[in-house]
Amino acid sequence: MEATVQKMEPEKLFSFTCTPTPSTPRSTTRASRRRWSEFRLEAKGGGTLLILTESGFDAIPKDGGSKPSG
C-alpha cells in the first residue's frame, strides 16, 4: 500500500490518502482505488472526542479486490 499524509495539525488533525496494493483489478483506475481518512480530535467535557471520516472504502469489492477480474 502507498500512503501520503495530506494534513497534520498536532493534537488536532491527521489525514492521509492511500492506494491499495497492485492486486486490485486493473479495470479500476488508480484514482478510483484511492482511500481517504481523517482523524480529528476535539475537547469534549473532561475528555477528547475522536471524529473519524473516511471515503473511498465503499468502492472495495466484496472479495477485497484480490482476485483478477474476468
PDB file of N, CA, C and O in Angstrom:
ATOM      1  N   MET A   1       0.840  -1.162   0.000  1.00  0.00           N
ATOM      2  CA  MET A   1       0.000   0.000   0.000  1.00  0.00           C
ATOM      3  C   MET A   1       0.896   1.239   0.000  1.00  0.00           C
ATOM      4  O   MET A   1       1.938   1.273   0.654  1.00  0.00           O
ATOM      5  N   GLU A   2       0.478   2.223  -0.725  1.00  0.00           N
ATOM      6  CA  GLU A   2       1.173   3.506  -0.788  1.00  0.00           C
ATOM      7  C   GLU A   2       0.305   4.527  -0.061  1.00  0.00           C
ATOM      8  O   GLU A   2      -0.872   4.677  -0.386  1.00  0.00           O
ATOM      9  N   ALA A   3       0.873   5.235   0.923  1.00  0.00           N
ATOM     10  CA  ALA A   3       0.115   6.226   1.688  1.00  0.00           C
ATOM     11  C   ALA A   3       0.823   7.576   1.638  1.00  0.00           C
ATOM     12  O   ALA A   3       2.050   7.656   1.584  1.00  0.00           O
ATOM     13  N   THR A   4       0.006   8.643   1.657  1.00  0.00           N
ATOM     14  CA  THR A   4       0.528  10.000   1.635  1.00  0.00           C
ATOM     15  C   THR A   4      -0.187  10.830   2.693  1.00  0.00           C
ATOM     16  O   THR A   4      -1.416  10.903   2.705  1.00  0.00           O
ATOM     17  N   VAL A   5       0.581  11.454   3.580  1.00  0.00           N
ATOM     18  CA  VAL A   5      -0.011  12.344   4.578  1.00  0.00           C
ATOM     19  C   VAL A   5      -0.513  13.587   3.844  1.00  0.00           C
ATOM     20  O   VAL A   5       0.222  14.200   3.070  1.00  0.00           O
ATOM     21  N   GLN A   6      -1.765  13.950   4.091  1.00  0.00           N
ATOM     22  CA  GLN A   6      -2.360  15.118   3.445  1.00  0.00           C
ATOM     23  C   GLN A   6      -2.311  16.350   4.338  1.00  0.00           C
ATOM     24  O   GLN A   6      -2.019  17.454   3.880  1.00  0.00           O
ATOM     25  N   LYS A   7      -2.606  16.141   5.639  1.00  0.00           N
ATOM     26  CA  LYS A   7      -2.649  17.272   6.553  1.00  0.00           C
ATOM     27  C   LYS A   7      -2.352  16.783   7.961  1.00  0.00           C
ATOM     28  O   LYS A   7      -2.792  15.706   8.364  1.00  0.00           O
ATOM     29  N   MET A   8      -1.596  17.592   8.706  1.00  0.00           N
ATOM     30  CA  MET A   8      -1.304  17.227  10.083  1.00  0.00           C
ATOM     31  C   MET A   8      -1.227  18.499  10.925  1.00  0.00           C
ATOM     32  O   MET A   8      -0.445  19.406  10.641  1.00  0.00           O
ATOM     33  N   GLU A   9      -2.054  18.542  11.963  1.00  0.00           N
ATOM     34  CA  GLU A   9      -2.054  19.619  12.937  1.00  0.00           C
ATOM     35  C   GLU A   9      -1.907  18.943  14.294  1.00  0.00           C
ATOM     36  O   GLU A   9      -2.861  18.323  14.765  1.00  0.00           O
ATOM     37  N   PRO A  10      -0.743  19.041  14.942  1.00  0.00           N
ATOM     38  CA  PRO A  10      -0.518  18.348  16.209  1.00  0.00           C
ATOM     39  C   PRO A  10      -1.663  18.526  17.205  1.00  0.00           C
ATOM     40  O   PRO A  10      -2.152  19.632  17.437  1.00  0.00           O
ATOM     41  N   GLU A  11      -2.065  17.408  17.778  1.00  0.00           N
ATOM     42  CA  GLU A  11      -3.125  17.330  18.788  1.00  0.00           C
ATOM     43  C   GLU A  11      -4.498  17.739  18.277  1.00  0.00           C
ATOM     44  O   GLU A  11      -5.410  17.948  19.076  1.00  0.00           O
ATOM     45  N   LYS A  12      -4.670  17.861  16.937  1.00  0.00           N
ATOM     46  CA  LYS A  12      -5.962  18.254  16.380  1.00  0.00           C
ATOM     47  C   LYS A  12      -6.396  17.414  15.188  1.00  0.00           C
ATOM     48  O   LYS A  12      -7.537  16.955  15.136  1.00  0.00           O
ATOM     49  N   LEU A  13      -5.494  17.207  14.227  1.00  0.00           N
ATOM     50  CA  LEU A  13      -5.918  16.630  12.950  1.00  0.00           C
ATOM     51  C   LEU A  13      -4.805  15.839  12.295  1.00  0.00           C
ATOM     52  O   LEU A  13      -3.637  16.226  12.335  1.00  0.00           O
ATOM     53  N   PHE A  14      -5.189  14.718  11.688  1.00  0.00           N
ATOM     54  CA  PHE A  14      -4.267  13.923  10.875  1.00  0.00           C
ATOM     55  C   PHE A  14      -5.092  13.328   9.740  1.00  0.00           C
ATOM     56  O   PHE A  14      -6.095  12.661   9.994  1.00  0.00           O
ATOM     57  N   SER A  15      -4.690  13.557   8.504  1.00  0.00           N
ATOM     58  CA  SER A  15      -5.393  12.955   7.375  1.00  0.00           C
ATOM     59  C   SER A  15      -4.385  12.403   6.378  1.00  0.00           C
ATOM     60  O   SER A  15      -3.270  12.906   6.243  1.00  0.00           O
ATOM     61  N   PHE A  16      -4.813  11.349   5.683  1.00  0.00           N
ATOM     62  CA  PHE A  16      -3.944  10.729   4.686  1.00  0.00           C
ATOM     63  C   PHE A  16      -4.784  10.062   3.612  1.00  0.00           C
ATOM     64  O   PHE A  16      -5.959   9.755   3.810  1.00  0.00           O
ATOM     65  N   THR A  17      -4.145   9.847   2.469  1.00  0.00           N
ATOM     66  CA  THR A  17      -4.741   9.053   1.401  1.00  0.00           C
ATOM     67  C   THR A  17      -3.873   7.826   1.221  1.00  0.00           C
ATOM     68  O   THR A  17      -2.675   7.852   1.503  1.00  0.00           O
ATOM     69  N   CYS A  18      -4.482   6.759   0.753  1.00  0.00           N
ATOM     70  CA  CYS A  18      -3.711   5.553   0.457  1.00  0.00           C
ATOM     71  C   CYS A  18      -4.304   4.877  -0.768  1.00  0.00           C
ATOM     72  O   CYS A  18      -5.482   5.041  -1.085  1.00  0.00           O
ATOM     73  N   THR A  19      -3.469   4.124  -1.437  1.00  0.00           N
ATOM     74  CA  THR A  19      -3.878   3.373  -2.612  1.00  0.00           C
ATOM     75  C   THR A  19      -3.602   1.905  -2.319  1.00  0.00           C
ATOM     76  O   THR A  19      -2.484   1.550  -1.948  1.00  0.00           O
ATOM     77  N   PRO A  20      -4.610   1.047  -2.482  1.00  0.00           N
ATOM     78  CA  PRO A  20      -4.432  -0.377  -2.205  1.00  0.00           C
ATOM     79  C   PRO A  20      -3.328  -1.019  -3.038  1.00  0.00           C
ATOM     80  O   PRO A  20      -2.808  -0.428  -3.985  1.00  0.00           O
ATOM     81  N   THR A  21      -2.995  -2.219  -2.664  1.00  0.00           N
ATOM     82  CA  THR A  21      -1.940  -2.977  -3.331  1.00  0.00           C
ATOM     83  C   THR A  21      -2.262  -3.209  -4.802  1.00  0.00           C
ATOM     84  O   THR A  21      -3.416  -3.083  -5.212  1.00  0.00           O
ATOM     85  N   PRO A  22      -1.252  -3.546  -5.597  1.00  0.00           N
ATOM     86  CA  PRO A  22      -1.447  -3.779  -7.028  1.00  0.00           C
ATOM     87  C   PRO A  22      -2.397  -4.937  -7.341  1.00  0.00           C
ATOM     88  O   PRO A  22      -2.777  -5.112  -8.499  1.00  0.00           O
ATOM     89  N   SER A  23      -2.791  -5.730  -6.343  1.00  0.00           N
ATOM     90  CA  SER A  23      -3.685  -6.858  -6.616  1.00  0.00           C
ATOM     91  C   SER A  23      -5.109  -6.410  -6.945  1.00  0.00           C
ATOM     92  O   SER A  23      -5.940  -7.216  -7.364  1.00  0.00           O
ATOM     93  N   THR A  24      -5.389  -5.097  -6.749  1.00  0.00           N
ATOM     94  CA  THR A  24      -6.694  -4.583  -7.113  1.00  0.00           C
ATOM     95  C   THR A  24      -6.863  -4.724  -8.626  1.00  0.00           C
ATOM     96  O   THR A  24      -5.931  -4.435  -9.377  1.00  0.00           O
ATOM     97  N   PRO A  25      -8.048  -5.166  -9.088  1.00  0.00           N
ATOM     98  CA  PRO A  25      -8.238  -5.358 -10.534  1.00  0.00           C
ATOM     99  C   PRO A  25      -7.824  -4.146 -11.352  1.00  0.00           C
ATOM    100  O   PRO A  25      -8.115  -3.009 -10.981  1.00  0.00           O
ATOM    101  N   ARG A  26      -7.149  -4.390 -12.459  1.00  0.00           N
ATOM    102  CA  ARG A  26      -6.664  -3.301 -13.310  1.00  0.00           C
ATOM    103  C   ARG A  26      -7.797  -2.539 -13.981  1.00  0.00           C
ATOM    104  O   ARG A  26      -7.578  -1.447 -14.505  1.00  0.00           O
ATOM    105  N   SER A  27      -9.015  -3.102 -13.973  1.00  0.00           N
ATOM    106  CA  SER A  27     -10.133  -2.421 -14.605  1.00  0.00           C
ATOM    107  C   SER A  27     -10.526  -1.160 -13.839  1.00  0.00           C
ATOM    108  O   SER A  27     -11.257  -0.319 -14.363  1.00  0.00           O
ATOM    109  N   THR A  28     -10.046  -1.025 -12.602  1.00  0.00           N
ATOM    110  CA  THR A  28     -10.319   0.188 -11.840  1.00  0.00           C
ATOM    111  C   THR A  28      -9.110   1.101 -11.938  1.00  0.00           C
ATOM    112  O   THR A  28      -7.968   0.643 -11.899  1.00  0.00           O
ATOM    113  N   THR A  29      -9.371   2.402 -12.066  1.00  0.00           N
ATOM    114  CA  THR A  29      -8.266   3.356 -12.189  1.00  0.00           C
ATOM    115  C   THR A  29      -7.628   3.595 -10.828  1.00  0.00           C
ATOM    116  O   THR A  29      -8.247   3.360  -9.790  1.00  0.00           O
ATOM    117  N   ARG A  30      -6.399   4.060 -10.844  1.00  0.00           N
ATOM    118  CA  ARG A  30      -5.683   4.343  -9.599  1.00  0.00           C
ATOM    119  C   ARG A  30      -6.467   5.346  -8.752  1.00  0.00           C
ATOM    120  O   ARG A  30      -6.586   5.170  -7.539  1.00  0.00           O
ATOM    121  N   ALA A  31      -6.992   6.380  -9.370  1.00  0.00           N
ATOM    122  CA  ALA A  31      -7.741   7.402  -8.631  1.00  0.00           C
ATOM    123  C   ALA A  31      -8.995   6.821  -7.993  1.00  0.00           C
ATOM    124  O   ALA A  31      -9.344   7.206  -6.877  1.00  0.00           O
ATOM    125  N   SER A  32      -9.679   5.905  -8.670  1.00  0.00           N
ATOM    126  CA  SER A  32     -10.904   5.342  -8.110  1.00  0.00           C
ATOM    127  C   SER A  32     -10.617   4.359  -6.984  1.00  0.00           C
ATOM    128  O   SER A  32     -11.523   4.006  -6.229  1.00  0.00           O
ATOM    129  N   ARG A  33      -9.360   3.909  -6.858  1.00  0.00           N
ATOM    130  CA  ARG A  33      -8.988   2.991  -5.775  1.00  0.00           C
ATOM    131  C   ARG A  33      -8.471   3.742  -4.555  1.00  0.00           C
ATOM    132  O   ARG A  33      -8.257   3.127  -3.510  1.00  0.00           O
ATOM    133  N   ARG A  34      -8.265   5.046  -4.656  1.00  0.00           N
ATOM    134  CA  ARG A  34      -7.687   5.823  -3.574  1.00  0.00           C
ATOM    135  C   ARG A  34      -8.672   5.936  -2.409  1.00  0.00           C
ATOM    136  O   ARG A  34      -9.868   6.140  -2.612  1.00  0.00           O
ATOM    137  N   ARG A  35      -8.161   5.802  -1.209  1.00  0.00           N
ATOM    138  CA  ARG A  35      -8.947   5.927   0.012  1.00  0.00           C
ATOM    139  C   ARG A  35      -8.453   7.148   0.788  1.00  0.00           C
ATOM    140  O   ARG A  35      -7.267   7.475   0.749  1.00  0.00           O
ATOM    141  N   TRP A  36      -9.358   7.812   1.488  1.00  0.00           N
ATOM    142  CA  TRP A  36      -9.010   8.989   2.260  1.00  0.00           C
ATOM    143  C   TRP A  36      -9.511   8.797   3.682  1.00  0.00           C
ATOM    144  O   TRP A  36     -10.644   8.362   3.884  1.00  0.00           O
ATOM    145  N   SER A  37      -8.679   9.116   4.675  1.00  0.00           N
ATOM    146  CA  SER A  37      -9.055   9.015   6.087  1.00  0.00           C
ATOM    147  C   SER A  37      -8.620  10.274   6.815  1.00  0.00           C
ATOM    148  O   SER A  37      -7.551  10.826   6.554  1.00  0.00           O
ATOM    149  N   GLU A  38      -9.478  10.721   7.740  1.00  0.00           N
ATOM    150  CA  GLU A  38      -9.156  11.881   8.561  1.00  0.00           C
ATOM    151  C   GLU A  38      -9.491  11.556  10.006  1.00  0.00           C
ATOM    152  O   GLU A  38     -10.572  11.048  10.305  1.00  0.00           O
ATOM    153  N   PHE A  39      -8.554  11.853  10.903  1.00  0.00           N
ATOM    154  CA  PHE A  39      -8.735  11.685  12.338  1.00  0.00           C
ATOM    155  C   PHE A  39      -8.682  13.075  12.950  1.00  0.00           C
ATOM    156  O   PHE A  39      -7.666  13.763  12.857  1.00  0.00           O
ATOM    157  N   ARG A  40      -9.786  13.488  13.580  1.00  0.00           N
ATOM    158  CA  ARG A  40      -9.867  14.825  14.175  1.00  0.00           C
ATOM    159  C   ARG A  40     -10.150  14.674  15.663  1.00  0.00           C
ATOM    160  O   ARG A  40     -11.017  13.893  16.057  1.00  0.00           O
ATOM    161  N   LEU A  41      -9.414  15.426  16.500  1.00  0.00           N
ATOM    162  CA  LEU A  41      -9.598  15.405  17.948  1.00  0.00           C
ATOM    163  C   LEU A  41     -10.210  16.723  18.397  1.00  0.00           C
ATOM    164  O   LEU A  41      -9.766  17.795  17.986  1.00  0.00           O
ATOM    165  N   GLU A  42     -11.246  16.637  19.255  1.00  0.00           N
ATOM    166  CA  GLU A  42     -11.887  17.828  19.795  1.00  0.00           C
ATOM    167  C   GLU A  42     -12.086  17.646  21.293  1.00  0.00           C
ATOM    168  O   GLU A  42     -12.468  16.568  21.748  1.00  0.00           O
ATOM    169  N   ALA A  43     -11.823  18.712  22.064  1.00  0.00           N
ATOM    170  CA  ALA A  43     -12.072  18.670  23.505  1.00  0.00           C
ATOM    171  C   ALA A  43     -13.582  18.530  23.723  1.00  0.00           C
ATOM    172  O   ALA A  43     -14.378  19.222  23.089  1.00  0.00           O
ATOM    173  N   LYS A  44     -13.957  17.634  24.621  1.00  0.00           N
ATOM    174  CA  LYS A  44     -15.378  17.399  24.883  1.00  0.00           C
ATOM    175  C   LYS A  44     -15.533  17.125  26.376  1.00  0.00           C
ATOM    176  O   LYS A  44     -15.125  16.071  26.864  1.00  0.00           O
ATOM    177  N   GLY A  45     -16.117  18.064  27.090  1.00  0.00           N
ATOM    178  CA  GLY A  45     -16.264  17.902  28.532  1.00  0.00           C
ATOM    179  C   GLY A  45     -14.898  17.726  29.168  1.00  0.00           C
ATOM    180  O   GLY A  45     -14.013  18.559  28.976  1.00  0.00           O
ATOM    181  N   GLY A  46     -14.715  16.639  29.931  1.00  0.00           N
ATOM    182  CA  GLY A  46     -13.432  16.366  30.553  1.00  0.00           C
ATOM    183  C   GLY A  46     -12.576  15.420  29.748  1.00  0.00           C
ATOM    184  O   GLY A  46     -11.585  14.896  30.257  1.00  0.00           O
ATOM    185  N   GLY A  47     -12.947  15.189  28.479  1.00  0.00           N
ATOM    186  CA  GLY A  47     -12.202  14.223  27.672  1.00  0.00           C
ATOM    187  C   GLY A  47     -11.942  14.716  26.267  1.00  0.00           C
ATOM    188  O   GLY A  47     -11.887  15.918  26.006  1.00  0.00           O
ATOM    189  N   THR A  48     -11.784  13.767  25.374  1.00  0.00           N
ATOM    190  CA  THR A  48     -11.475  14.073  23.976  1.00  0.00           C
ATOM    191  C   THR A  48     -12.393  13.267  23.069  1.00  0.00           C
ATOM    192  O   THR A  48     -12.569  12.064  23.262  1.00  0.00           O
ATOM    193  N   LEU A  49     -12.970  13.926  22.090  1.00  0.00           N
ATOM    194  CA  LEU A  49     -13.821  13.287  21.097  1.00  0.00           C
ATOM    195  C   LEU A  49     -12.979  13.001  19.859  1.00  0.00           C
ATOM    196  O   LEU A  49     -12.299  13.891  19.349  1.00  0.00           O
ATOM    197  N   LEU A  50     -13.023  11.764  19.376  1.00  0.00           N
ATOM    198  CA  LEU A  50     -12.338  11.382  18.138  1.00  0.00           C
ATOM    199  C   LEU A  50     -13.368  11.294  17.029  1.00  0.00           C
ATOM    200  O   LEU A  50     -14.344  10.551  17.140  1.00  0.00           O
ATOM    201  N   ILE A  51     -13.158  12.044  15.968  1.00  0.00           N
ATOM    202  CA  ILE A  51     -14.042  12.003  14.800  1.00  0.00           C
ATOM    203  C   ILE A  51     -13.241  11.399  13.658  1.00  0.00           C
ATOM    204  O   ILE A  51     -12.215  11.945  13.252  1.00  0.00           O
ATOM    205  N   LEU A  52     -13.712  10.276  13.144  1.00  0.00           N
ATOM    206  CA  LEU A  52     -13.053   9.587  12.039  1.00  0.00           C
ATOM    207  C   LEU A  52     -13.933   9.724  10.801  1.00  0.00           C
ATOM    208  O   LEU A  52     -15.106   9.350  10.820  1.00  0.00           O
ATOM    209  N   THR A  53     -13.367  10.256   9.735  1.00  0.00           N
ATOM    210  CA  THR A  53     -14.075  10.411   8.472  1.00  0.00           C
ATOM    211  C   THR A  53     -13.287   9.681   7.404  1.00  0.00           C
ATOM    212  O   THR A  53     -12.068   9.828   7.311  1.00  0.00           O
ATOM    213  N   GLU A  54     -13.986   8.888   6.592  1.00  0.00           N
ATOM    214  CA  GLU A  54     -13.319   8.113   5.532  1.00  0.00           C
ATOM    215  C   GLU A  54     -14.120   8.205   4.243  1.00  0.00           C
ATOM    216  O   GLU A  54     -15.326   8.447   4.262  1.00  0.00           O
ATOM    217  N   SER A  55     -13.436   8.010   3.126  1.00  0.00           N
ATOM    218  CA  SER A  55     -14.126   7.912   1.844  1.00  0.00           C
ATOM    219  C   SER A  55     -13.356   6.958   0.941  1.00  0.00           C
ATOM    220  O   SER A  55     -12.159   6.735   1.117  1.00  0.00           O
ATOM    221  N   GLY A  56     -14.066   6.408  -0.019  1.00  0.00           N
ATOM    222  CA  GLY A  56     -13.456   5.501  -0.982  1.00  0.00           C
ATOM    223  C   GLY A  56     -13.564   4.045  -0.607  1.00  0.00           C
ATOM    224  O   GLY A  56     -13.355   3.180  -1.457  1.00  0.00           O
ATOM    225  N   PHE A  57     -13.885   3.742   0.646  1.00  0.00           N
ATOM    226  CA  PHE A  57     -13.946   2.361   1.088  1.00  0.00           C
ATOM    227  C   PHE A  57     -15.184   1.636   0.550  1.00  0.00           C
ATOM    228  O   PHE A  57     -15.193   0.409   0.458  1.00  0.00           O
ATOM    229  N   ASP A  58     -16.219   2.386   0.199  1.00  0.00           N
ATOM    230  CA  ASP A  58     -17.426   1.774  -0.348  1.00  0.00           C
ATOM    231  C   ASP A  58     -17.190   1.172  -1.734  1.00  0.00           C
ATOM    232  O   ASP A  58     -18.009   0.386  -2.210  1.00  0.00           O
ATOM    233  N   ALA A  59     -16.084   1.532  -2.383  1.00  0.00           N
ATOM    234  CA  ALA A  59     -15.778   1.013  -3.722  1.00  0.00           C
ATOM    235  C   ALA A  59     -14.988  -0.296  -3.686  1.00  0.00           C
ATOM    236  O   ALA A  59     -14.702  -0.877  -4.733  1.00  0.00           O
ATOM    237  N   ILE A  60     -14.634  -0.764  -2.478  1.00  0.00           N
ATOM    238  CA  ILE A  60     -13.869  -2.007  -2.379  1.00  0.00           C
ATOM    239  C   ILE A  60     -14.777  -3.186  -2.710  1.00  0.00           C
ATOM    240  O   ILE A  60     -15.845  -3.319  -2.113  1.00  0.00           O
ATOM    241  N   PRO A  61     -14.379  -4.044  -3.648  1.00  0.00           N
ATOM    242  CA  PRO A  61     -15.193  -5.212  -3.981  1.00  0.00           C
ATOM    243  C   PRO A  61     -15.352  -6.118  -2.754  1.00  0.00           C
ATOM    244  O   PRO A  61     -14.477  -6.159  -1.890  1.00  0.00           O
ATOM    245  N   LYS A  62     -16.471  -6.838  -2.685  1.00  0.00           N
ATOM    246  CA  LYS A  62     -16.728  -7.714  -1.538  1.00  0.00           C
ATOM    247  C   LYS A  62     -15.635  -8.750  -1.340  1.00  0.00           C
ATOM    248  O   LYS A  62     -15.405  -9.192  -0.214  1.00  0.00           O
ATOM    249  N   ASP A  63     -14.956  -9.148  -2.411  1.00  0.00           N
ATOM    250  CA  ASP A  63     -13.865 -10.123  -2.292  1.00  0.00           C
ATOM    251  C   ASP A  63     -12.551  -9.449  -1.910  1.00  0.00           C
ATOM    252  O   ASP A  63     -11.507 -10.099  -1.864  1.00  0.00           O
ATOM    253  N   GLY A  64     -12.603  -8.147  -1.637  1.00  0.00           N
ATOM    254  CA  GLY A  64     -11.408  -7.416  -1.240  1.00  0.00           C
ATOM    255  C   GLY A  64     -10.582  -6.949  -2.426  1.00  0.00           C
ATOM    256  O   GLY A  64      -9.576  -6.265  -2.238  1.00  0.00           O
ATOM    257  N   GLY A  65     -10.978  -7.298  -3.637  1.00  0.00           N
ATOM    258  CA  GLY A  65     -10.257  -6.873  -4.821  1.00  0.00           C
ATOM    259  C   GLY A  65      -9.006  -7.669  -5.094  1.00  0.00           C
ATOM    260  O   GLY A  65      -8.182  -7.284  -5.924  1.00  0.00           O
ATOM    261  N   SER A  66      -8.858  -8.799  -4.384  1.00  0.00           N
ATOM    262  CA  SER A  66      -7.616  -9.559  -4.531  1.00  0.00           C
ATOM    263  C   SER A  66      -7.647 -10.523  -5.706  1.00  0.00           C
ATOM    264  O   SER A  66      -6.604 -11.033  -6.115  1.00  0.00           O
ATOM    265  N   LYS A  67      -8.828 -10.777  -6.254  1.00  0.00           N
ATOM    266  CA  LYS A  67      -8.913 -11.701  -7.378  1.00  0.00           C
ATOM    267  C   LYS A  67      -8.871 -10.941  -8.690  1.00  0.00           C
ATOM    268  O   LYS A  67      -9.448  -9.858  -8.782  1.00  0.00           O
ATOM    269  N   PRO A  68      -8.204 -11.472  -9.715  1.00  0.00           N
ATOM    270  CA  PRO A  68      -8.178 -10.799 -11.015  1.00  0.00           C
ATOM    271  C   PRO A  68      -9.578 -10.745 -11.617  1.00  0.00           C
ATOM    272  O   PRO A  68     -10.371 -11.671 -11.447  1.00  0.00           O
ATOM    273  N   SER A  69      -9.873  -9.668 -12.313  1.00  0.00           N
ATOM    274  CA  SER A  69     -11.189  -9.562 -12.954  1.00  0.00           C
ATOM    275  C   SER A  69     -11.174 -10.341 -14.263  1.00  0.00           C
ATOM    276  O   SER A  69     -10.148 -10.475 -14.929  1.00  0.00           O
ATOM    277  N   GLY A  70     -12.372 -10.855 -14.606  1.00  0.00           N
ATOM    278  CA  GLY A  70     -12.536 -11.535 -15.890  1.00  0.00           C
ATOM    279  C   GLY A  70     -12.182 -12.920 -15.854  1.00  0.00           C
ATOM    280  O   GLY A  70     -12.275 -13.608 -16.871  1.00  0.00           O
TER     281      GLY A  70
END
